[in-house]
Amino acid sequence: MTALLHPPDSLLLLVLALAVEAALGYPDRLYRLAGHPVTWIGALIAALDRRLNREAAPAARRRAAGVLALGLVLAATGLAALALALACGTLGPVGLLPCALLAASLPAQRSLHDHVARVARDLDREGLSGGRRAVAMIVGRNPETLDEAAICRAAIESLAENFSDGIVAPAFWLGLGGLPGGALYKAINTADSMIGHRTPRHEAFGWAAARLDDLVNLPASRLTAGLVVAAAALTPGASARGALRAARRDAGRHRSPNAGWPEAAMAGALGLRLAGPRVYGATRVEDAWMGSGRAEARADDIRRALVLYRRACGLLWGLAAGLAVVGLAV
């Protein structure tokens, strides 16, 4: 257990990190005092964007600058995480605990659950105004265009997609490569969220971030769909068969190579239709529907989705623990 960089040691680290994050989240006091790894990475990305992304430069030069910026972000993140992992490794088996506390900042099980649950709660208490305000915290679409069903669909879609790239993906790379693996994934995902957009400023500069994010999320998105299918099999009123059928039929029709897998699986499990046409700002996006159920989602459907989510998180923990035990026994 020198630095918890490889399975099965890194899988033990993952199990403990998931448990710590589910129990404690990321404390608000710590965030106010020191920020969060994502905010530190984001500050570096923003500085490089200001410094290197010259709007007057040709597209090829801006794309090269984006590759350089991404390389610098990954180098800084990877070296810092490796140094921390090695420092924990010098403590021997006791080093698992501080390393797990650091790694617990990478997945976001608790905060995702709380944000999505707030949409259902505020929709019930305050109607459309409350639901719109709460859902605007987790999705980028124009909340003023959303009726009750669209608010509920948006919350469930966000739950499904963020389960993949906010929990399963960092867990996958943490289990595979220890703290550096998880931190590098988080840096890629943060870069994509900040500069990986098809806008005049970032289409060229953010090209590398967007493409690399698509690549590193490929295994997690498929694994997430499988976890949702398995969770549906354990949940009364949910359909594992429907989840599997929707994922196989509809995931490839999504404009994202990855988001369709968890969204389609969640839609099929709950008997809903998710995704479809939506409005971001003033722009209408004609996306394909995921699932073939009813589009009129309700606050109770958000709560049903959260039940599936909690069981899928439990299955993720169990999978990591099982793989760790098998690895230690070999």
Secondary structure, DSSP 8 states (H G I E B T S, - for coil): --SS-STTHHHHHHHHHHHHHHHH-S-HHHHHHH--HHHHHHHHHHHHHHHH--TTS-HHHHHHHHHHHHHHHHHHHHHHHHHHHHHHHTTGGGGHHHHHHHHTTS--HHHHHHHHHHHHHHHHHHHHHHHHHHHTTT--S-GGG--HHHHHHHHHHHHHHHHIIIIIHHHHHHHHHHHHHHHHHHHHHHHHHHH-S-STTTTTTTHHHHHHHHHHHHHHHHHHHHHHHHHHHTSTT--HHHHHHHHHHHGGGSSSTTTHHHHHHHHHHHTB-EE-SEEETTEEE---EESSSBS---HHHHHHHHHHHHHHHHHHHHHHHHHHHHHHH-
